[in-house]
Amino acid sequence: MLRYFTLVFLVTLLCGCQHPTPSATQPTAWLAPGTKVRLPPPSLAKPIRSQQMLTGQFKGKSQSLLVMLDANSEKLSLAGLSPLGIRLFMLNYDSTGLHAEQSIVVPHLPPASQVLADVMLSFYPISSWQQYLPKGWHLTDEGEVRQLFDPTGQAIVTIRYRAANTQRLPVSLEQHAFHYQIFINYLNE
């Protein structure tokens, strides 16, 4: 009987000590058809607060979206609004994972984790991505262009930047594998 209580006590103690690993709470997104990546943690050394008008082009159609981005050392928040100011979605990514709330269903709006991946590829340093990219994939940063390459050397994502004061701001993202482009205009410069 003592052995039974000791076993139950040890199992209870071990279960109480378990914590989810950070990777278990991190969302995933597609880099290309058949290739998923776990997103880096939301922690960002230099905080970003930005209001942007995004214009996406996909299959010859164009759609605009007002986005409010707030990222710091603890979390990333992204709110999407229609051009008229109606809230469409809210994303919060922190140590507990990705929490998404969609207020209005918008046709052709990608999943929350895809939007998050594009934002993080554009704003987060390459060093935060390195350990999360699949084997053979790599990011380069040359001048005003950042590119994500697959193992064959083909460019999958191209992000263009412009200098603004002391920052480098993304102004366009082209996703070659999924055939869409996003153009970014900043509203709070």
C-alpha positions as CSV (number, residue, x, y, z in Angstrom):
1,M,0.0,0.0,0.0
2,L,2.9,2.4,0.8
3,R,4.4,1.7,-2.6
4,Y,1.0,2.6,-4.3
5,F,0.9,6.0,-2.4
6,T,4.5,6.6,-3.2
7,L,3.9,5.9,-6.9
8,V,0.8,8.2,-6.9
9,F,2.7,10.9,-5.1
10,L,5.6,10.7,-7.6
11,V,3.3,10.8,-10.7
12,T,1.4,13.8,-9.2
13,L,4.7,15.6,-8.5
14,L,6.0,14.9,-12.0
15,C,2.7,16.1,-13.6
16,G,2.7,19.2,-11.5
17,C,6.2,20.0,-12.7
18,Q,5.5,19.8,-16.4
19,H,5.1,23.0,-18.4
20,P,4.3,23.3,-22.0
21,T,7.4,23.9,-24.0
22,P,7.5,27.2,-25.9
23,S,7.4,25.3,-29.2
24,A,4.1,23.7,-28.2
25,T,2.5,27.1,-28.0
26,Q,4.0,28.6,-31.1
27,P,1.8,28.8,-34.2
28,T,2.8,27.5,-37.6
29,A,2.4,28.9,-41.1
30,W,3.0,27.8,-44.7
31,L,6.1,29.1,-46.4
32,A,5.2,27.3,-49.6
33,P,2.8,24.4,-50.6
34,G,3.9,21.4,-48.5
35,T,6.3,23.4,-46.2
36,K,5.2,24.6,-42.8
37,V,7.3,26.5,-40.3
38,R,6.9,27.2,-36.6
39,L,6.9,30.9,-36.1
40,P,9.5,32.5,-33.8
41,P,8.5,33.7,-30.4
42,P,6.8,37.1,-30.5
43,S,9.5,38.8,-28.4
44,L,11.0,41.9,-30.2
45,A,13.9,43.9,-28.7
46,K,13.0,47.2,-30.4
47,P,9.2,47.8,-30.0
48,I,7.2,48.7,-33.1
49,R,3.9,50.6,-33.1
50,S,2.5,51.3,-36.6
51,Q,-0.7,52.0,-38.5
52,Q,-0.6,50.8,-42.0
53,M,-2.9,50.6,-45.0
54,L,-2.2,47.2,-46.7
55,T,-3.2,46.6,-50.3
56,G,-3.1,43.0,-51.3
57,Q,-3.2,41.7,-54.9
58,F,-4.2,38.1,-55.6
59,K,-5.5,36.6,-58.8
60,G,-5.9,40.0,-60.4
61,K,-8.0,41.4,-57.5
62,S,-7.1,44.1,-55.1
63,Q,-8.2,44.5,-51.5
64,S,-7.3,47.0,-48.8
65,L,-7.0,46.6,-45.1
66,L,-6.1,49.0,-42.3
67,V,-3.7,47.4,-39.8
68,M,-2.6,48.4,-36.4
69,L,0.6,46.7,-35.3
70,D,2.0,46.7,-31.7
71,A,5.0,44.5,-31.0
72,N,7.3,44.5,-28.0
73,S,9.4,42.2,-25.9
74,E,6.4,40.3,-24.6
75,K,3.8,40.1,-27.4
76,L,2.6,41.1,-30.8
77,S,-0.9,42.5,-31.4
78,L,-2.3,43.0,-34.8
79,A,-5.8,44.5,-35.5
80,G,-7.3,44.5,-39.0
81,L,-9.9,47.1,-39.9
82,S,-11.8,47.7,-43.1
83,P,-11.0,51.0,-44.9
84,L,-14.1,52.4,-43.2
85,G,-12.8,51.5,-39.7
86,I,-14.9,48.4,-39.0
87,R,-12.8,45.8,-37.0
88,L,-12.4,42.6,-39.0
89,F,-10.0,40.7,-36.8
90,M,-7.7,40.9,-33.8
91,L,-4.5,38.8,-33.3
92,N,-2.6,38.5,-30.1
93,Y,0.6,36.4,-30.0
94,D,2.3,36.0,-26.7
95,S,4.0,33.3,-24.6
96,T,0.7,31.4,-24.3
97,G,0.3,31.2,-28.1
98,L,-1.7,32.8,-30.9
99,H,-5.2,34.1,-30.0
100,A,-7.3,35.2,-33.0
101,E,-10.7,36.8,-33.0
102,Q,-12.5,37.3,-36.3
103,S,-15.3,39.9,-36.1
104,I,-16.5,39.8,-39.7
105,V,-15.8,37.1,-42.3
106,V,-14.0,38.5,-45.2
107,P,-13.6,36.4,-48.3
108,H,-10.0,35.6,-49.4
109,L,-8.5,36.8,-46.0
110,P,-5.7,34.3,-45.2
111,P,-5.6,32.5,-41.9
112,A,-4.3,34.4,-38.9
113,S,-1.0,32.5,-38.8
114,Q,-0.3,33.4,-42.4
115,V,-0.8,37.1,-41.8
116,L,1.4,36.8,-38.7
117,A,4.1,35.1,-40.7
118,D,4.2,37.9,-43.3
119,V,4.4,40.5,-40.5
120,M,7.1,38.7,-38.7
121,L,9.1,38.0,-41.9
122,S,9.0,41.7,-42.6
123,F,9.7,43.2,-39.2
124,Y,11.6,40.7,-37.1
125,P,15.4,40.3,-37.5
126,I,16.8,37.4,-39.5
127,S,18.4,36.1,-36.3
128,S,15.0,35.4,-34.7
129,W,14.0,33.2,-37.7
130,Q,17.2,31.2,-38.2
131,Q,16.5,28.3,-35.9
132,Y,12.9,28.0,-37.1
133,L,13.4,27.7,-40.8
134,P,13.3,24.2,-42.3
135,K,16.6,22.6,-43.3
136,G,18.0,24.2,-46.4
137,W,15.8,27.4,-46.2
138,H,17.5,30.7,-45.5
139,L,16.9,34.5,-45.3
140,T,19.1,37.1,-46.8
141,D,19.2,40.9,-46.3
142,E,20.9,42.9,-48.9
143,G,20.4,46.7,-49.1
144,E,16.7,47.4,-49.2
145,V,15.7,43.8,-50.0
146,R,15.1,40.7,-47.8
147,Q,14.5,37.4,-49.4
148,L,13.5,33.9,-48.2
149,F,15.0,31.1,-50.3
150,D,14.0,27.4,-50.4
151,P,16.6,24.6,-50.5
152,T,16.8,24.8,-54.3
153,G,17.8,28.5,-54.1
154,Q,14.5,29.7,-55.4
155,A,13.2,33.0,-53.9
156,I,9.9,32.3,-52.1
157,V,9.3,35.7,-50.5
158,T,10.8,39.1,-51.5
159,I,10.3,42.0,-49.1
160,R,11.3,45.5,-50.2
161,Y,12.2,48.3,-47.7
162,R,12.7,52.0,-47.6
163,A,14.7,54.1,-45.1
164,A,12.6,56.4,-42.9
165,N,14.4,58.4,-40.2
166,T,16.5,55.8,-38.3
167,Q,14.4,52.8,-39.4
168,R,14.0,50.5,-42.3
169,L,10.3,50.0,-43.1
170,P,8.9,47.2,-45.3
171,V,6.9,48.7,-48.2
172,S,6.0,45.5,-50.2
173,L,6.0,41.8,-49.8
174,E,5.7,39.4,-52.7
175,Q,4.9,35.8,-51.9
176,H,6.1,33.9,-55.0
177,A,4.9,30.4,-54.0
178,F,1.3,31.5,-53.3
179,H,1.3,34.3,-55.9
180,Y,0.2,37.3,-53.9
181,Q,1.6,40.8,-53.2
182,I,1.1,43.2,-50.3
183,F,1.9,46.9,-50.6
184,I,2.3,48.9,-47.3
185,N,1.5,52.5,-46.8
186,Y,2.3,54.0,-43.3
187,L,-0.3,56.3,-41.8
188,N,1.6,57.4,-38.6
189,E,4.9,58.7,-40.0
